[in-house]
Amino acid sequence: MQDEYRTVAHEGVHETEVNRSRFLCALAPAATEQEAQAFVARIRKEHPTATHNCWAYVIGADGGVQKASDDGEPGGTAGLPMLQMLTRREMRYVVAVVTRYYGGVKLGAGGLIRAYGGAVGEALDALGTITKRRFRLVTVTVDHQRAGKLQNDLRTAGREVRDMRYGEAVTLEIGLPDADVDAFRGWLADATAGTATLEIGAEAYGDA
């Protein structure tokens, strides 16, 4: 499993113009291939009169799924340079759709490659990227009397409490780097005089 990956911070659109042709690059995070395809379909619907809606996406922290479409542009001049820009920037779980409105001037193969790849690169710069790091979900169960102090101690120690549930006891969900789990176990025992229980859960990715 990858320790970290980069993706777009949020959905957005950035427009560029090349020789009177308008290129609108729509970017969005996508957790699955289905989400990516649904985004492509939505952008197509928003721009029914566009000359082309070319797209590319990379799914998986290791970039295991990579697909692209030229949508009628000459082969290899649109989808592939878009995909190459995403992979060059080490982007994951991301989908890009570049909508082109033809401006009357032919760009040629080289011009198209630069325009489509450049539209994605400029959109990434404009919208911003974030890094997601791999962590281990751990669940801490503690009695009500100690819960408030433990939450403060966790905050002071720089640990983010992702979820907190109240029942017969209080359950806190925390994300930790794998390497920190053993040290955290010892810290928790000291902080709660050994009264808290710790359950190690699955791996996930979160904001760095």
C-alpha positions as CSV (number, residue, x, y, z in Angstrom):
1,M,0.0,0.0,0.0
2,Q,1.2,3.5,-0.8
3,D,2.0,5.6,2.2
4,E,0.5,8.7,0.7
5,Y,-1.0,10.1,-2.5
6,R,-2.0,13.5,-3.9
7,T,-5.5,14.4,-5.2
8,V,-7.5,17.6,-5.9
9,A,-8.8,19.5,-2.9
10,H,-12.3,19.9,-4.4
11,E,-14.2,19.9,-7.6
12,G,-13.8,23.0,-9.8
13,V,-13.3,24.4,-13.3
14,H,-10.5,26.4,-14.9
15,E,-10.7,27.9,-18.4
16,T,-7.9,28.6,-20.8
17,E,-7.9,29.9,-24.4
18,V,-5.6,28.8,-27.2
19,N,-5.9,30.4,-30.7
20,R,-9.6,31.3,-30.0
21,S,-10.5,27.8,-28.9
22,R,-11.9,27.7,-25.3
23,F,-10.7,24.8,-23.1
24,L,-12.6,24.3,-19.8
25,C,-10.9,21.8,-17.5
26,A,-13.2,20.3,-14.9
27,L,-11.5,18.4,-12.1
28,A,-13.0,16.4,-9.3
29,P,-11.9,13.8,-6.7
30,A,-13.3,10.3,-7.5
31,A,-13.2,7.4,-5.1
32,T,-14.1,4.8,-7.7
33,E,-14.2,4.4,-11.5
34,Q,-18.0,4.6,-11.3
35,E,-17.7,8.1,-9.7
36,A,-15.3,9.2,-12.4
37,Q,-17.5,8.0,-15.2
38,A,-20.6,9.7,-13.6
39,F,-18.6,13.0,-13.4
40,V,-17.7,12.7,-17.1
41,A,-21.3,12.0,-18.0
42,R,-22.4,15.1,-16.0
43,I,-19.9,17.4,-17.6
44,R,-21.0,16.1,-21.1
45,K,-24.6,17.0,-20.2
46,E,-23.6,20.5,-19.0
47,H,-21.9,21.1,-22.4
48,P,-24.0,19.5,-25.1
49,T,-22.9,22.0,-27.8
50,A,-19.1,21.6,-27.1
51,T,-16.9,20.4,-29.9
52,H,-15.3,17.8,-27.7
53,N,-15.4,16.6,-24.0
54,C,-12.2,14.7,-23.6
55,W,-11.4,13.0,-20.3
56,A,-8.9,11.1,-18.2
57,Y,-8.9,9.6,-14.7
58,V,-6.6,7.8,-12.3
59,I,-8.1,5.6,-9.6
60,G,-6.3,3.9,-6.7
61,A,-3.5,5.0,-4.4
62,D,-1.1,3.1,-6.6
63,G,-2.7,4.5,-9.8
64,G,-3.9,1.0,-10.7
65,V,-6.8,2.2,-12.9
66,Q,-5.8,4.8,-15.7
67,K,-8.2,5.5,-18.6
68,A,-8.5,8.3,-21.1
69,S,-10.6,9.3,-24.2
70,D,-9.9,11.7,-27.1
71,D,-13.6,12.0,-27.8
72,G,-13.2,12.6,-31.5
73,E,-9.9,14.5,-31.4
74,P,-7.1,12.9,-33.4
75,G,-5.8,9.8,-31.6
76,G,-3.4,10.5,-28.7
77,T,-3.8,14.3,-28.9
78,A,-6.2,14.8,-26.0
79,G,-7.0,12.1,-23.5
80,L,-3.4,10.7,-23.3
81,P,-1.7,14.1,-22.7
82,M,-4.3,14.8,-20.0
83,L,-3.6,11.4,-18.4
84,Q,0.2,12.0,-18.6
85,M,-0.2,15.4,-16.8
86,L,-2.2,13.7,-14.0
87,T,0.4,10.9,-13.6
88,R,3.4,13.3,-13.9
89,R,1.9,15.3,-11.0
90,E,1.4,12.0,-9.1
91,M,-2.4,12.6,-8.9
92,R,-4.6,9.8,-7.7
93,Y,-8.4,9.3,-7.2
94,V,-9.0,12.2,-9.7
95,V,-10.9,12.7,-12.9
96,A,-10.4,15.5,-15.5
97,V,-12.7,16.5,-18.3
98,V,-11.5,19.1,-20.8
99,T,-14.4,20.6,-22.8
100,R,-13.3,22.3,-26.0
101,Y,-15.3,24.9,-27.9
102,Y,-13.6,25.2,-31.3
103,G,-12.5,28.8,-32.2
104,G,-12.0,28.4,-35.9
105,V,-8.2,27.9,-35.9
106,K,-6.7,24.4,-36.3
107,L,-4.0,23.7,-33.7
108,G,-2.4,20.6,-35.2
109,A,-1.4,17.5,-33.3
110,G,1.4,19.2,-31.3
111,G,-0.8,22.2,-30.5
112,L,-3.6,19.9,-29.3
113,I,-1.3,17.9,-27.1
114,R,0.0,21.1,-25.5
115,A,-3.4,22.6,-25.1
116,Y,-5.1,19.6,-23.5
117,G,-2.2,18.7,-21.2
118,G,-1.7,22.3,-20.4
119,A,-5.4,22.8,-19.5
120,V,-5.1,20.0,-16.9
121,G,-1.8,21.4,-15.5
122,E,-3.2,24.9,-15.1
123,A,-6.4,23.6,-13.5
124,L,-4.4,21.6,-11.0
125,D,-2.4,24.8,-10.1
126,A,-5.5,26.9,-9.9
127,L,-7.6,24.5,-7.8
128,G,-4.9,23.2,-5.6
129,T,-3.9,19.7,-4.5
130,I,-3.8,17.9,-1.1
131,T,-1.8,15.0,0.2
132,K,-3.6,12.1,1.8
133,R,-1.5,9.9,4.2
134,R,-2.1,6.3,5.1
135,F,-3.1,5.7,8.7
136,R,-4.4,3.0,11.0
137,L,-7.9,3.5,12.6
138,V,-7.8,2.8,16.3
139,T,-10.8,2.8,18.7
140,V,-10.4,3.8,22.3
141,T,-13.1,3.0,24.9
142,V,-12.9,4.8,28.2
143,D,-15.3,5.6,31.1
144,H,-17.2,8.9,31.1
145,Q,-15.2,10.3,34.0
146,R,-11.9,10.2,32.1
147,A,-13.2,11.0,28.6
148,G,-13.0,14.8,28.7
149,K,-9.5,14.8,30.1
150,L,-8.4,12.1,27.6
151,Q,-9.8,14.2,24.7
152,N,-7.8,17.2,25.9
153,D,-4.7,15.1,26.3
154,L,-5.1,13.8,22.8
155,R,-5.5,17.3,21.4
156,T,-2.4,18.4,23.3
157,A,-0.5,15.4,21.9
158,G,-1.5,16.4,18.3
159,R,-3.8,13.4,17.8
160,E,-7.0,14.1,15.9
161,V,-10.2,12.6,17.3
162,R,-12.1,11.6,14.2
163,D,-15.3,10.4,15.9
164,M,-16.6,10.3,19.5
165,R,-19.6,8.3,20.6
166,Y,-21.3,8.2,24.0
167,G,-22.9,5.0,25.3
168,E,-22.3,3.1,28.6
169,A,-18.7,4.2,28.0
170,V,-17.2,6.8,25.6
171,T,-15.7,5.6,22.3
172,L,-13.1,7.7,20.5
173,E,-11.9,6.9,17.0
174,I,-8.3,8.1,16.2
175,G,-6.1,7.8,13.1
176,L,-2.5,6.9,13.7
177,P,0.5,6.1,11.5
178,D,1.3,2.4,11.8
179,A,4.7,3.2,13.3
180,D,3.0,5.1,16.2
181,V,0.6,2.4,17.4
182,D,2.8,0.7,20.0
183,A,4.0,4.0,21.4
184,F,0.3,5.2,21.5
185,R,-0.7,2.1,23.4
186,G,1.8,2.9,26.2
187,W,0.8,6.6,26.2
188,L,-2.9,5.6,26.5
189,A,-2.2,3.3,29.4
190,D,-0.3,6.1,31.3
191,A,-3.0,8.7,30.5
192,T,-5.9,6.6,31.7
193,A,-4.2,4.6,34.5
194,G,-4.7,1.5,32.4
195,T,-8.5,1.8,32.3
196,A,-9.0,2.4,28.6
197,T,-9.2,-0.4,26.0
198,L,-7.6,-0.1,22.5
199,E,-8.9,-1.8,19.4
200,I,-6.8,-1.7,16.2
201,G,-8.9,-1.3,13.1
202,A,-8.5,-1.1,9.3
203,E,-6.1,1.1,7.3
204,A,-7.4,4.2,5.6
205,Y,-6.2,7.5,4.1
206,G,-6.7,11.0,5.5
207,D,-5.4,14.5,5.2
208,A,-1.7,14.9,5.8
